[in-house]
Amino acid sequence: MKLNVIIRPGRQDGTVQAYCPDFVGCSATASSEEEAIRLLRERIARIATESGKQPAPPGTVRRTIEV
């Protein structure tokens, strides 16, 4: 399964956050990008296995809006 992952600076200095928009609320923060991605992979696998959730289907459009 291929998923889009967004990598950005974490809230604390020196951390990196990785999150997957296809699994709402699924993110991981670590001291390196590689570690954040590893943790995120584990969380996605656990969520998918435990809940039977599937990512958003291909072609799903996401937009960012200002409120």
Phi and psi in degrees as GROMACS dihedral restraints (atoms count N, CA, C in turn):
[ dihedral_restraints ]
;  ai    aj    ak    al  type     phi  dphi    fc
    3     4     5     6     1  -108.1    20    10
    4     5     6     7     1   131.0    20    10
    6     7     8     9     1  -131.2    20    10
    7     8     9    10     1   149.0    20    10
    9    10    11    12     1   -78.8    20    10
   10    11    12    13     1   137.1    20    10
   12    13    14    15     1  -128.2    20    10
   13    14    15    16     1   137.7    20    10
   15    16    17    18     1  -108.2    20    10
   16    17    18    19     1   130.5    20    10
   18    19    20    21     1  -113.0    20    10
   19    20    21    22     1   131.0    20    10
   21    22    23    24     1  -150.4    20    10
   22    23    24    25     1   165.3    20    10
   24    25    26    27     1   -62.0    20    10
   25    26    27    28     1   142.1    20    10
   27    28    29    30     1   -75.8    20    10
   28    29    30    31     1   172.8    20    10
   30    31    32    33     1   -69.8    20    10
   31    32    33    34     1   -29.8    20    10
   33    34    35    36     1   -96.3    20    10
   34    35    36    37     1   144.5    20    10
   36    37    38    39     1   -55.3    20    10
   37    38    39    40     1   138.9    20    10
   39    40    41    42     1    80.2    20    10
   40    41    42    43     1    10.0    20    10
   42    43    44    45     1  -114.9    20    10
   43    44    45    46     1   161.2    20    10
   45    46    47    48     1  -128.0    20    10
   46    47    48    49     1   136.1    20    10
   48    49    50    51     1  -111.6    20    10
   49    50    51    52     1   135.2    20    10
   51    52    53    54     1  -118.9    20    10
   52    53    54    55     1   132.9    20    10
   54    55    56    57     1  -142.3    20    10
   55    56    57    58     1   158.4    20    10
   57    58    59    60     1  -117.8    20    10
   58    59    60    61     1   110.3    20    10
   60    61    62    63     1   -61.8    20    10
   61    62    63    64     1   -21.9    20    10
   63    64    65    66     1   -72.8    20    10
   64    65    66    67     1   -20.9    20    10
   66    67    68    69     1  -120.4    20    10
   67    68    69    70     1    93.8    20    10
   69    70    71    72     1   -54.0    20    10
   70    71    72    73     1   130.4    20    10
   72    73    74    75     1    81.3    20    10
   73    74    75    76     1     3.4    20    10
   75    76    77    78     1   -96.0    20    10
   76    77    78    79     1   110.3    20    10
   78    79    80    81     1  -148.6    20    10
   79    80    81    82     1   168.3    20    10
   81    82    83    84     1  -148.2    20    10
   82    83    84    85     1   141.0    20    10
   84    85    86    87     1  -123.7    20    10
   85    86    87    88     1   135.9    20    10
   87    88    89    90     1  -152.0    20    10
   88    89    90    91     1   179.4    20    10
   90    91    92    93     1   -82.5    20    10
   91    92    93    94     1   -10.9    20    10
   93    94    95    96     1  -140.1    20    10
   94    95    96    97     1   158.3    20    10
   96    97    98    99     1   -61.4    20    10
   97    98    99   100     1   -42.6    20    10
   99   100   101   102     1   -61.3    20    10
  100   101   102   103     1   -43.5    20    10
  102   103   104   105     1   -68.0    20    10
  103   104   105   106     1   -39.9    20    10
  105   106   107   108     1   -62.9    20    10
  106   107   108   109     1   -41.2    20    10
  108   109   110   111     1   -67.7    20    10
  109   110   111   112     1   -40.2    20    10
  111   112   113   114     1   -60.8    20    10
  112   113   114   115     1   -46.6    20    10
  114   115   116   117     1   -63.9    20    10
  115   116   117   118     1   -39.8    20    10
  117   118   119   120     1   -63.3    20    10
  118   119   120   121     1   -42.4    20    10
  120   121   122   123     1   -57.4    20    10
  121   122   123   124     1   -43.7    20    10
  123   124   125   126     1   -62.9    20    10
  124   125   126   127     1   -42.9    20    10
  126   127   128   129     1   -66.8    20    10
  127   128   129   130     1   -41.5    20    10
  129   130   131   132     1   -62.6    20    10
  130   131   132   133     1   -45.3    20    10
  132   133   134   135     1   -60.4    20    10
  133   134   135   136     1   -43.0    20    10
  135   136   137   138     1   -65.2    20    10
  136   137   138   139     1   -45.5    20    10
  138   139   140   141     1   -61.7    20    10
  139   140   141   142     1   -46.2    20    10
  141   142   143   144     1   -63.8    20    10
  142   143   144   145     1   -38.6    20    10
  144   145   146   147     1   -73.6    20    10
  145   146   147   148     1   -47.3    20    10
  147   148   149   150     1   -71.9    20    10
  148   149   150   151     1   -38.1    20    10
  150   151   152   153     1  -104.4    20    10
  151   152   153   154     1   -12.5    20    10
  153   154   155   156     1    73.3    20    10
  154   155   156   157     1    10.1    20    10
  156   157   158   159     1   -65.4    20    10
  157   158   159   160     1   146.4    20    10
  159   160   161   162     1  -119.4    20    10
  160   161   162   163     1   151.8    20    10
  162   163   164   165     1   -65.9    20    10
  163   164   165   166     1   166.8    20    10
  165   166   167   168     1   -57.1    20    10
  166   167   168   169     1   141.4    20    10
  168   169   170   171     1   -64.5    20    10
  169   170   171   172     1   153.1    20    10
  171   172   173   174     1   -55.8    20    10
  172   173   174   175     1   143.0    20    10
  174   175   176   177     1    92.0    20    10
  175   176   177   178     1    -6.4    20    10
  177   178   179   180     1   -65.3    20    10
  178   179   180   181     1   133.8    20    10
  180   181   182   183     1  -100.4    20    10
  181   182   183   184     1   132.3    20    10
  183   184   185   186     1  -117.6    20    10
  184   185   186   187     1   140.8    20    10
  186   187   188   189     1  -131.2    20    10
  187   188   189   190     1   149.2    20    10
  189   190   191   192     1  -103.8    20    10
  190   191   192   193     1   127.4    20    10
  192   193   194   195     1  -121.3    20    10
  193   194   195   196     1   155.2    20    10
  195   196   197   198     1  -100.4    20    10
  196   197   198   199     1   132.0    20    10
